[in-house]
Amino acid sequence: MTASTEQLCLVFLATYLAHSTVLIAGAWLAVRHRLVRSLAAREWLWRAALVGGILGATVQTFAGVRPVAGNATLFEARAVAPRVSVAALERAPDVRRLSDDRLPHAQPAPATRLRHLAPGLGLLGLGLWCGVLALRARLALGNRRRLDDGPWRRALDELVRDARLARGVRLSTSARLAAPVAMGVLQPEICVPVRALEADLAYLARPALAHELAHHKRFDPFWLGLTHIVRTLFFFQPLNRLAARELAHLAELAADDWAARRTGDGLALARCLTEVAGWVQSDPPLLGTCPMVRRRGRLAERVHRLLDDPHEDRGRALPARIGAALLLACVPWMLPGWAVASDARAANDRSWANADRMHRSLVLELERIDAHLVALPAHMPVHLRAALEARAQELQTALDQVRPAIRSGLEHDSRPGENR
């Protein structure tokens, strides 16, 4: 028996739904009951919960990994109907000659070729879709004007030097933007609204740019983009919205911490947050472009946090990364999922199917070559006929090896009481 592509896809989705529910719900409980307290640990826990379901479902479904707790059977694998009987096996041509490599071979069916190309086509489609999303985000900002001088540019250059970033950061401005935003993965860019360039708002440049630069330092555009992709692809998992919301909030808290430590002035950053919140509230259509001040309750939490202890180091990232990596490594082996059939049964079915397919291929080629040799002219060169005879010996050896497996599978298939 073999599993169809449709069955494997359904098994993958069911396993993903089970794994992601356990991981995201577990992360929520761990954070709610303060089992995980540091900012870095909470962030990496949510990241592992978001991608752990995809990793576990992929490894269990397509790599054949069986977890310790076992798998539940979602489908019975489709039985492979025998294509050859015992009598037909004995009547197979026993010739000692085979064609050279110049003779045509059987080509896979178009449907089979399409199945082999499906993973590559899926990745290509995902890449194109991500490119379209990035293009739409940039077009939404309209015509951006690059800033190469002025107080905002000088403040950003100073922060980049202090942070020792290997890549330069582009600075631009847009009339459609309500608040500063960090964007770009390959080419980091910070875009600020036009109203921020007013002379009486120059005091906002350093704290605002430090906050956005922190997002680039932490690769937040990549992580938040990945979160959006997971939410969109696996829309049927409502808990992904919870994970995405928590990751966005933690990214803002971590950027606040970095900016406060870099500038040494948490009060200035708190004033910047409240000022930007006023801009956003005065321009509701652009509210969605500024997640940092979208929710008033969390904005108040961030302001109080900066005023209480702006220089506190809230956890190192290395232990959190190690813990997240260990969690991801354990998911495929510990969490139970779904399967098409048991491993032993599937292995036997694959062995029988492979032997049957190989036998049919050899028999078909022998029949075709036998007919081809009959039609050969009598004046064929001797050395070519000798080469064909030598190749025929190799083919006959392969047939002698595959026939016992075919015969054993046929005998097992004909036993009374067997339910395949």
C-alpha positions in Angstrom: 0.0 0.0 0.0 1.1 3.6 -0.7 -0.2 6.9 0.5 -1.6 9.3 -2.0 -0.4 12.9 -2.2 -3.8 14.1 -1.0 -3.6 11.8 2.0 -0.1 13.0 2.9 -1.2 16.6 2.7 -4.2 16.0 5.0 -2.0 14.1 7.4 0.5 17.0 7.4 -2.3 19.6 8.1 -3.8 17.5 10.9 -0.5 16.9 12.5 0.4 20.6 12.2 -2.9 21.6 13.8 -2.3 19.3 16.8 1.3 20.3 17.3 0.8 24.0 16.9 -2.2 23.9 19.3 -0.1 22.2 22.0 2.9 24.4 21.5 1.1 27.8 21.4 -1.2 26.9 24.2 1.8 25.7 26.3 3.7 28.9 25.6 0.6 31.0 26.7 0.3 29.0 29.9 4.0 29.3 30.7 4.0 33.1 30.2 0.7 33.6 32.1 1.9 31.6 35.1 5.3 33.4 35.0 7.2 30.1 34.4 9.2 32.1 31.8 10.0 35.6 32.9 12.8 37.2 31.0 12.0 39.1 27.8 14.4 37.1 25.6 13.1 33.7 26.9 9.5 34.7 26.3 10.3 35.9 22.8 12.2 32.8 21.8 9.5 30.6 23.4 6.8 32.2 21.2 9.0 31.9 18.1 9.6 28.2 18.8 5.9 27.7 19.3 5.0 29.4 16.1 7.4 27.4 13.8 7.5 24.2 15.9 4.2 22.9 14.6 5.5 23.2 11.0 8.8 21.5 11.8 7.1 18.7 13.7 4.5 18.0 11.1 7.0 18.1 8.2 9.5 15.7 9.9 6.8 13.2 11.0 4.9 13.2 7.8 7.6 13.3 5.1 10.7 12.0 6.9 8.8 9.0 8.5 9.8 9.9 12.1 7.7 8.0 14.7 7.3 9.9 18.0 7.7 8.2 21.4 4.0 8.5 22.1 3.1 7.0 18.7 0.9 8.2 15.9 -2.9 7.8 15.4 -4.0 6.5 12.0 -5.9 9.0 10.0 -6.2 7.1 6.7 -5.6 3.6 5.6 -3.0 3.6 2.9 -4.2 2.8 -0.6 -3.6 -0.8 -1.6 -1.3 -1.4 -4.5 -3.1 -3.8 -6.8 -0.9 -6.5 -8.2 -0.1 -5.9 -11.8 1.2 -9.4 -12.5 0.1 -12.9 -11.6 2.2 -16.0 -10.8 1.5 -17.5 -14.2 2.5 -14.2 -15.9 5.6 -14.1 -13.9 6.7 -17.5 -15.2 5.8 -16.5 -18.8 8.1 -13.5 -18.7 10.6 -13.4 -21.5 13.9 -15.0 -20.6 16.0 -13.6 -23.3 19.8 -13.0 -23.0 20.0 -9.8 -24.9 19.1 -6.2 -24.3 19.4 -3.0 -26.2 22.1 -0.4 -25.7 21.5 2.9 -24.1 20.5 4.5 -27.4 17.1 2.7 -27.4 14.1 4.6 -26.0 13.0 4.0 -22.4 9.7 4.5 -20.8 8.9 8.1 -19.8 7.1 8.9 -16.6 3.5 10.1 -17.0 2.8 13.8 -16.9 1.0 13.5 -13.6 4.0 11.7 -12.0 6.3 14.4 -13.2 4.0 17.1 -11.8 4.0 15.4 -8.4 7.8 15.5 -8.4 7.8 19.1 -9.3 5.1 20.1 -6.7 7.5 20.9 -3.8 9.7 23.1 -6.0 6.6 24.8 -7.5 5.3 25.4 -4.0 8.5 27.0 -2.8 8.6 29.2 -6.0 5.0 30.3 -5.5 5.7 31.1 -1.8 8.8 33.2 -2.8 6.7 35.1 -5.4 4.0 35.7 -2.9 6.4 37.1 -0.4 7.9 39.4 -3.1 4.4 40.6 -3.9 3.7 41.4 -0.2 6.9 43.3 0.1 6.1 45.3 -3.1 2.6 46.1 -1.8 4.0 47.4 1.5 6.5 49.6 -0.3 3.9 50.9 -2.7 1.6 51.7 0.2 4.1 54.3 1.3 4.0 56.1 -2.0 6.9 58.1 -3.3 9.6 58.1 -0.5 12.2 60.8 -0.5 15.7 59.8 0.6 17.3 61.9 3.4 21.0 62.4 3.0 21.5 65.3 5.4 19.8 67.1 8.3 19.5 66.3 12.0 17.7 63.0 11.5 20.5 61.8 9.1 23.3 62.9 11.4 21.6 61.2 14.4 21.1 58.0 12.5 24.8 57.9 11.4 25.9 58.4 14.9 23.7 55.6 16.2 24.9 53.2 13.4 28.5 53.9 14.3 27.8 53.3 18.0 26.0 50.1 17.3 28.8 48.9 15.0 26.4 47.7 12.3 28.1 46.1 9.3 25.6 47.5 6.8 24.4 51.0 6.3 20.8 52.0 7.0 18.9 54.1 4.4 16.8 56.9 5.8 13.7 58.2 3.9 10.5 60.1 4.4 6.9 59.5 3.3 3.8 61.7 3.4 1.6 58.6 3.8 3.2 57.5 7.0 1.9 58.3 10.4 4.9 57.0 12.5 8.5 55.9 11.9 8.8 52.3 10.7 11.8 49.9 10.1 11.6 47.9 6.9 13.7 45.9 4.6 15.7 42.7 5.2 18.4 42.8 2.6 18.6 46.6 2.5 17.7 48.0 6.0 15.7 51.2 5.8 14.0 53.5 8.3 11.1 55.6 6.9 9.8 58.6 9.0 6.7 60.7 8.4 7.1 64.2 6.8 5.7 65.9 9.9 8.6 64.5 12.0 11.1 66.8 10.0 9.6 70.0 11.5 12.2 72.0 13.3 10.5 71.9 16.7 10.5 68.1 16.6 14.2 67.6 16.2 14.5 66.3 19.8 12.6 63.2 18.7 15.2 62.1 16.1 17.6 60.3 18.4 15.1 58.2 20.5 12.9 57.5 17.5 15.7 56.4 15.3 17.3 54.3 18.1 14.1 52.4 18.5 13.8 51.7 14.8 17.5 50.8 14.5 17.0 48.3 17.3 14.5 46.5 15.1 17.1 46.1 12.4 19.7 45.1 15.0 17.4 42.3 16.1 16.3 41.3 12.5 12.7 42.1 13.4 11.6 42.8 9.9 12.5 39.2 9.0 10.9 37.7 12.1 7.7 39.7 11.8 7.5 39.0 8.1 7.9 35.3 8.8 5.1 35.5 11.4 2.8 37.1 8.8 3.5 34.3 6.3 2.8 31.6 8.8 -0.5 33.3 9.8 -1.6 33.6 6.2 -0.6 30.1 5.1 -2.1 28.4 8.2 -5.1 30.6 8.5 -7.2 27.8 10.0 -5.1 27.9 13.2 -6.6 30.8 15.2 -3.9 30.6 17.9 -1.4 31.9 15.3 -2.9 35.3 15.8 -2.1 35.1 19.5 1.5 34.2 18.8 1.8 36.9 16.2 0.4 39.5 18.6 2.7 38.5 21.4 5.8 38.5 19.2 5.0 42.0 17.9 4.6 43.3 21.5 7.8 41.6 22.7 9.7 43.1 19.7 8.6 46.6 20.7 9.6 46.0 24.3 13.0 44.7 23.3 13.5 47.6 20.9 12.6 50.0 23.8 15.2 48.4 26.0 17.9 48.6 23.4 17.1 52.2 22.5 17.0 53.2 26.2 20.4 51.6 26.9 21.9 53.1 23.8 20.7 56.7 24.3 20.8 56.5 28.1 17.5 58.4 28.3 14.4 56.4 28.8 12.3 59.6 29.5 13.1 60.9 26.0 11.9 57.7 24.4 8.8 57.7 26.5 8.0 61.3 25.3 8.7 60.1 21.7 6.1 57.2 22.1 3.4 59.5 23.4 4.1 62.1 20.7 3.9 59.4 17.9 0.7 58.1 19.5 -0.8 61.5 19.1 0.1 61.6 15.4 -1.5 58.2 14.8 -4.7 59.1 16.7 -5.1 62.2 14.6 -4.8 60.2 11.4 -7.0 57.0 11.8 -6.6 55.7 8.2 -2.9 55.1 8.8 -3.4 53.4 12.2 -2.5 50.0 10.8 1.0 51.2 9.8 2.1 51.7 13.4 1.7 48.6 15.6 3.9 50.1 18.2 1.2 52.5 19.4 -1.9 50.7 18.2 -3.2 49.5 21.6 -3.4 52.1 24.3 -3.1 49.7 27.2 0.2 48.3 25.9 1.5 51.8 25.1 0.9 52.8 28.7 2.7 49.7 29.8 5.7 50.6 27.7 5.8 54.2 29.0 5.7 53.1 32.6 8.3 50.4 32.0 10.7 53.0 30.5 10.2 55.4 33.3 10.6 52.7 36.0 13.9 51.2 34.8 15.0 52.1 31.3 18.5 50.5 31.7 17.5 47.1 33.1 19.0 44.2 31.1 16.0 41.8 30.8 17.7 38.6 30.0 20.4 37.3 27.8 19.5 35.8 24.4 21.9 32.9 24.2 20.3 30.7 26.9 16.9 31.5 25.4 18.1 30.5 21.9 19.5 27.2 23.2 16.3 26.4 25.0 14.2 27.2 21.8 16.5 25.0 19.8 16.1 22.1 22.2 12.4 22.5 22.2 12.3 22.4 18.4 14.5 19.3 18.4 12.2 17.5 20.8 8.9 18.3 19.0 9.1 15.6 16.2 10.1 12.9 18.7 7.8 13.7 21.6 4.5 15.1 20.3 2.2 12.5 18.8 0.6 13.2 15.4 -1.2 11.5 12.6 -0.1 8.9 10.1 -1.4 7.1 7.0 -0.5 3.6 8.2 1.8 1.9 10.6 5.5 2.1 9.8 6.0 -1.7 9.5 3.0 -2.1 7.2 4.0 0.9 5.1 7.6 -0.5 4.8 6.3 -3.9 3.6 3.9 -2.2 1.1 6.8 0.0 -0.2 9.0 -3.0 -0.6 6.3 -4.9 -2.5 5.4 -1.9 -4.7 9.1 -1.3 -5.6 9.6 -4.9 -6.5 6.4 -5.0 -8.6 7.3 -1.7 -10.4 10.9 -2.9 -11.1 9.6 -6.3 -12.5 7.1 -4.6 -14.8 9.7 -2.2 -16.0 12.2 -5.0 -16.8 9.6 -7.2 -18.5 8.4 -4.3 -20.6 11.9 -3.4 -21.7 12.7 -7.0 -22.5 9.7 -7.4 -24.7 10.4 -4.2 -26.5 14.0 -5.0 -27.1 13.2 -8.6 -28.2 11.0 -7.2 -30.9 13.6 -4.6 -31.8 16.3 -7.3 -32.2 14.1 -9.4 -34.4 13.8 -6.4 -36.8 17.6 -5.8 -36.9 19.3 -6.2 -40.2 21.4 -9.4 -40.7 24.5 -7.4 -41.4 24.6 -5.9 -37.9 28.3 -5.6 -36.7 29.5 -8.5 -34.6 30.9 -6.3 -31.8 27.5 -4.5 -31.4 25.6 -7.8 -31.0 28.2 -9.0 -28.5 27.7 -5.9 -26.5 24.0 -6.4 -26.5 24.5 -10.0 -25.3 26.6 -8.9 -22.4 24.1 -6.3 -21.4 21.4 -9.0 -21.6 23.2 -11.0 -18.9 23.0 -8.0 -16.5 19.3 -7.7 -17.1 18.6 -11.4 -16.6 20.5 -11.2 -13.3 18.3 -8.3 -12.2 15.1 -10.2 -13.2 16.3 -13.3 -11.2 16.7 -11.1 -8.1 13.4 -9.4 -8.3 11.2 -12.4 -9.1 11.4 -14.0 -5.5 10.2 -10.7 -4.0 7.3 -10.5 -6.5 6.4 -14.2 -5.9 6.5 -13.7 -2.1 4.2 -10.7 -2.4 1.7 -12.5 -4.6 1.6 -15.5 -2.2 1.0 -13.1 0.7 -1.7 -11.3 -1.2 -3.5 -14.6 -2.0 -3.6 -15.9 1.6 -7.1 -16.4 3.0 -8.2 -13.9 5.7 -5.6 -11.3 4.8 -7.0 -7.8 4.7 -4.9 -5.5 2.6 
